[in-house]
Amino acid sequence: MQTLSPEEFRAALAHELGHLSRQHGRFGSWIYRIRVMWLRLGAQPQGGHGGLATQWFLTRWAPYFNAYTLVLARRQEYDADQFAAQLAGKNVLARGLARMEVMGSYLQQRWWPAVLARAQIDPEPPTGVMGSLAVALRAGPTPSDERRWLEQALRRRTDHGDTHPSLSDRLAALRVSAQPALALGREGGSLSAAEFHFGETLPELQSRLGALWAREVRSAWQRRHQLAAQARQRLAELATAASARPLTPGEEWEQAQLELDLNGAEGALPRLRALVERAPDHHQARYALGSVLLEGDDPSGVQHIAWVCEREPAARVSGYELVSRFYERHGREREAEEYQRRAWAAADLWELALAERRGVDARDRLLPHALTPEEVRGLRQQLEQIPLLKAAYIARKDVRHIAEQPYYVVAVELRLRSYWAHAPAQRRQLIGPALQALPLRGPWCLFCGRLDSRHVWAKIKQVPGAELLRR
């Protein structure tokens, strides 16, 4: 309401009334509950025949359900837009849609980061934030930022996973040119919808909402303040260390991360450049450098993201989407679509890989762990510190998807007086926390005691080099 004019707010209300009159909310709630239920089922362990049947059903039908229901959600948005256009006028609705896109970018990229940055200095959140928000929205972004954000919003395409169509698609459905939406500015003397409807009560309402916001965020704000103080202290320690000796790549990476958290891209960029120059194979630093460069509209970030994506399967979905959004912002539709296709393909492959890595059963093949001698020594040293351990084995599951990312199988025997009285789940609870920090370069699953899975125990003991520890 602080953003829109009274006429634009009327169009927004008419849009919501369009949803209500067509009972979109009731059907949408049912779809949401079904989707949540299926997500919970998919996250559960899938052992046994019932689990296999559930997994088959979800794999077979969930993609169709999501695809059709997301299309339906977008269709409902178009219907509500048509209803609002009839009541309030399509040009007014178009202006309101465009204004919300621009002001959303302004708040997300400029205003809220500046407010939250105050937590580094102030131990308590401001209580007058809603009044400040009203002033900021009245002033709005600079003309260049407004034009840039609107052009970016108009270039943005509707994604398969979107519940709302893109701005350009909504304007096209209304048969409105993008040009009227470019004239966003309200006349200096005109009122916002909030000023028009609340009048003299608005300052009191803003004050009450600001105090409520401050109470809600107080604990998180104070935690942010404490973390900032710790980060500054750690940066000072690293600076002292750097004056006495060269920092290790790990310390330089920590330094760059702290700078990024405290001072944003501007403070971290020189450190990231220096670290990547000295340690060009540092995947995390190169990804962070590429992200910072692309967010600053520097095309040289593409090569860093692409380099990491070639070597790190886990980085591909987010990395390709980052590059796609960069090209989209700059109107390079062909490159944006190509990287979006890569992101979708990487996401599909990652889902298949995750499904393979949900556990091990009697049908799976186990391979030698392929760890280096140094990695084996590190594992043994850590396992020897756990008094409960009697024996420990490690192997690798034979996986088809993203085979370069290993999935380890760890099997342990425990020294327990009443061993048979402990169920496998209880034994995992006893030993699990001690094993959380195992230095493995990939995900792993734990089998605790031979009752956990006789078939897996029989297989892992036959794998060459699997035994790590026996007491």
N, C-alpha and C positions, 0 to 999 in steps of 0.2 A: 504493500500500500504506500510506503514511502517512495517507491520507485515510480509507480504508474500514475498517470493522470486519472481524474474521476471517470472519464469516458473509457479509458483503457482498463481500469479496474472493473467497470461494469461488464466489459467484454470478457474479462477473466472469470467473473462470477457466472456469466452466462455459459461459459465453457463447462464449468463444474456442474451447473444445473443440467446441461446436456447429458453429462454422465449419469446424474441421478434420475432424470426422466426416462432414460433408457435402461435403468437398473444395471449399469455397467459394474457398479461396485459389488453387487451381490455375486455376479458371475466371476468377477475378478478375484474376489476373496476365495471362492471355491478353487479356482485355478491355483492361487497362491498356496492354499493348504495342500493341494495335491503335489505341487512341486516341492514343498518343504518335506512332505512325507517321503517322497522318492529320494530326495537328497539324503535323508537320514538312513533310509534303507541301503543306499549305495555306500554309505560310510561305515556300515557295520561289517564285522568279519563275516566272510561268506563260506564258512565251513559247512560240510554236510550237504545232503541232497536238497533240502529246503533252501539253503543259501545259494546253491548253484542255480536252482530254478528262479529265485529272485533276481540273481545277477543276470541270467539270460533275459528275463522279462525287461529289466531296466535297460540293458544294452540294446535290446530290440526296439522298445517302444518309447523310451524317454526322449531320444532325439526328435522323433516325430511330434510328440506332445509339446516339447519346447518350441519347435519351429512353428507349429500351427497356432499355439497360444500367443506367441510373440507377434505374429502377423495379426492375429485378432486384436491384441492390445493396441497396435498401431492403427488398425481400422477404427477402433473406438475413439481414438484421439481425433482422427479425421472427422468422424461423425459429430463429436462434441464441438469441433471448430466450426462446422457448418451451422450448427444450432446457434453458436455465439455470433456468427456473421449475420444471421438473419435478425437477431435481436439488437445487436450493437453496431453492425456495419463491418464489412470485411477489412476496410482500410484501417479502422481503429484497432481491430483485433491484430492485424499484421504489425502495426506500430508497437502494440503492447508486447507481442511475442519477440520482436526484435529488441525492444528495450530490456526485457528480462534476460535475454542472451548476453547483451553487452554489460549490463549491471552485474550479472552473475560472474562474468570474467573479471570485472573490476574488483568485486568483493573478494573473489578467490585469489587473484594474483597480486592485488595491491593492498586493499584495506585490511583484511583479516591477518595477512602475514605481518603487517605493521603493528596491529594490536597485540598479536601473540608474542611478537619480539619484545614487547615491554616486560614480559615475564622474566627475562634475563636480568632486569634491573629492579623491578618492583616485586616485592614478595606477596602482595595482595592484588587481586584483579580489580580493575576500575569499575565503579558502580554506575558511572554515567555513560556506559558504552552505547546505549540505545540513542541517547541524544547526539552523541558524536556520529553515530551511524546516519541519523537523519540529516545532519549537516553535510556529511560526505556524499550522500546520495543526492542531495540538492545541488551540490557543486558538480558532482559527476566526474568522470574521467576527462583527461585532456582530449581535445578534438582528434589528435593523431591516434591516441589509444582507442578512442571510440570507433573511429573509422577502421582501424586494424582489426579490432575484435569483431566488429560486425561483418567485415569481409571474410574473416576466418569462419564465423558461424555460418555464413551463406555458402561457403565452400565445403563445409562438413557434410559428409554423406551419411545416410541412414545405414546403420550396421545391422547385421542379422540378429544380434542379441539385444537390440534397443527396444524398449517398451514405447518410446515416443519417436515419431518421425523427426528428421532433421528440419531445421528452420526453412531451408530452401524447398524441401518437399511439402511442408505445410503451406508455404506461400503459393506454391504452384497449384496445390489442391484448391486453394481459395481463389485461384486465377487473379492473383495480385502480383504486380511487378515488384521486384526487390527495391526499386527506386524510392517508392513512398516510405519504405522502412528505413531508408538512409537518413531521413529528416527526423531525428529523434528528439532534438532539443525542445524542452518546454519553454514557453515564454517566461521571462524573468518574474513577472507578477502572478503567474498561474499557480494554482494550488496542487499539491499532491493529493492522491486519494485519501491518505491518512489525515491530512490537514482539513480536507473538505468534510469528511465524515465525523471526525472526532472533535474538531474545532478547538475550543479552549481547554478541553480535557486532555489533549494530546500530551503536553509536557508532563502531567502527572502520570499518565499511562506509561510514557517512556521511562520515567524515573522508577516506577514500580517494576517494570520489566527488566530494567538495567540492574536493579538490586537483586531480583530473582536470578538473573543470569550469573551475577557475581557469586551468589551462594552456590549455584549448581556447579560452577567450574572451579571453585576455590581450591579443592584438594588437588585437582589436576594441575592448576596454575602453580600452586606451591611446589608440587613435585617438579614441574618444569623449571622453576626458579632454582631448586636445589641441584638439578642436573646441570644447569648452566654454570652454577658456581663450581661444581666438580669438574666440568669440562674446562673452565678457565684455569683451574688449579693444575689439571693434567697438562694443558698446553704449556703452562709455565715450566713444569717439570721437564717436558720434552725439549723446550727451548734451552733450559740449563744443560741438559744432556747433550744437545747438539753443539753447544759451545765447547764441550770437552772432547767429543768424538763424533764420527759420522753416525747418523742414525741408521738403523736397519730398515729394510723395506717395510717390515711390519710396523715399525714405529712411525715411519713416514706416512703410511696408510692411515694409521690411527690419528696422526696429526691432521691429515687432510679431512678425515671424517669429522673431527671436532670443529675444524674451521667451517666446514659446510653447515654443521648444525648451528654454530654460533653466529657466523657472519654471512651465510648464504654463498651463492655461487661466486660472487666477487672476491670473497676472502679465500675460498678454496681453490679457485682456478689456477693460480700460480703454483701452488703446492702439487696439485694433480698433474700439471704439465711436467714439473720437475721430476716427480716420482715415475711417471710413464717413460720419461727420457732415460732415467737411470735403470728402471726395471720394466722393460717393454713387455715382458711376459706376465705382468701382474694383472690378472683378469679383472679383479674387482676395481682396481684403480682405472683401468682403461674403460670399463663400463661407466663408472662415475664420471670420468672426463667426457666421454661421448654424450652422456645425458645432459651434463651442464652445458656443453657446447650447443647441442640441439635446442635446449630450452632457451638459449640466447640467440637462436636463429643463425648459428654458425654451421655451415654444411660440412665442415671438416669432422664434425662429430659422427657422421655416418660411417666413416671408415673404422673408427674405434668400436662402435657398436657391432658392425659387421664382423670385425676380427674376433670379438668375444663370442658372438653367436656361432661362428664356425667351430669353436672349441668347447663351448659350454651349452649343452642341450637345454639346461634349466633356464638359460637367459634368452632363449629364442623367442618365446611368445611376447614377453614384455619388450625385448629389444626391437623386434620387427614392428611392433605396434608403435613404439617410440619413433622409429624412422618414418613409418606411414603417416603419423600425425604431423611430423615435420614437413614432409612433402605436401600433405593436404593443406597446411597453413599457407604454403607458398604457391598453391595453384597447380602443382605438378601432379595431375590426376593419375597419369599412367604409372608413375613410380609409386604413388600412394597406394593404388590398387594392387600393384605387384607385391609390395611389402605386407599389405593386409592379407593377401592370399597366403603368403609365407607364414604369417602369424597364425592363421586358421589351420594350415596344414601342421604347423608345429604343435598347436594346441591339441589337435586330434591325435597326433603321434604321442604326445605327452600323456594323454588320457590312457592310451593303450599301454604305455610303459608303466604308469602308476597301477593299472589293473594287474599287470604281471607281478608287481612288487608289493602286493597286499598280503603275501604270505607264501608258504611252501606246503605242498602236500605230497602224498606218495607217488603221484604221477610225474613230479618234477625231477629233472636231472641236476645233480650237483657236480660242480667243477672245482679244481684246485683254486685256492684264493687268489693267486697271482700277486700277492703283496711283495714288496721289496724286503730284503733282509733287515733294513733299518726299521721298516714299519712293523715287521714281526717282532723285533726286539722291543719296540715301544709298547706293543700290545702285551707282550709277556710281562714286562716290568709293571704295567698297570694292573694286570690280572693277579700278579703275585702279591699285591697289596690288599687283596680281598680275602680275609681269613676263611670265609664260608666256602670258598671254591675248592672242590676236590679235583675236577678235571674241566678242561675247556677245549672246544674244537671250533674251527672256522672253515667255511667253504663259500663258494659262489653259486648262486642259482643260474642255470642256463636260461637266459632271456633272449627274446627275439627282437624286441623294440628298444632302441637306444642301447645297444649292447655295450657300447663304450662306457656307459654308466653302470658300475657293478652293483649288484644287490647281494649282500652278504647274509649268510646264515650262521648264527652263533649258537652253539649248544653247550650247556654247562651242567655239571653234576655238583651237588652241594653236600656239605658235611652237616647232616641233621640227625639228632638222636632219634626223633620220631619221623623218619623220612616218609614212611607210607601214610602217615596221618595228614600230610600236607598235600593238597591238590596242586596241580600244575600252576593254576592262577595264583595261589598263595605263595608258591616258591618264586614266581616271577616278581611278586610284590616285595619279597625279601631281598632279592638280588638286583632287581631292575635299576634302582637309583644309583647303585655303585657302578653300574655298567654304562650309565648315560654318557659319560665323557670318553668312551672308547675312541681312540684316534683313527677312525675309519673314513676313507674318502668316498663315502657313499652310504645310502640307507641300509639298514639291516634288520633282521627279525631274530627273536630270541626263543630258543627251546630250552626249558629248564627241567631237567630230569627225564629219565627214559619213559616215564608214563605220559609225558607231554605229547610225543608222537613216536611210536616204536619204528615206524617206517623211515622217518627222517633220521633217527639215531642210527639205524642200520646202514643207511646210505652215507652219512657223514663220516662214520668211522672207517669206511672203505676208501674215502678220498685221500689220495697221496698228500702228505704234508698238512693234514687238517688238524692234527693234535698240537695244541699250543701249550698246554699245561697238564701235568698229572702229579698228584701228591700221594 
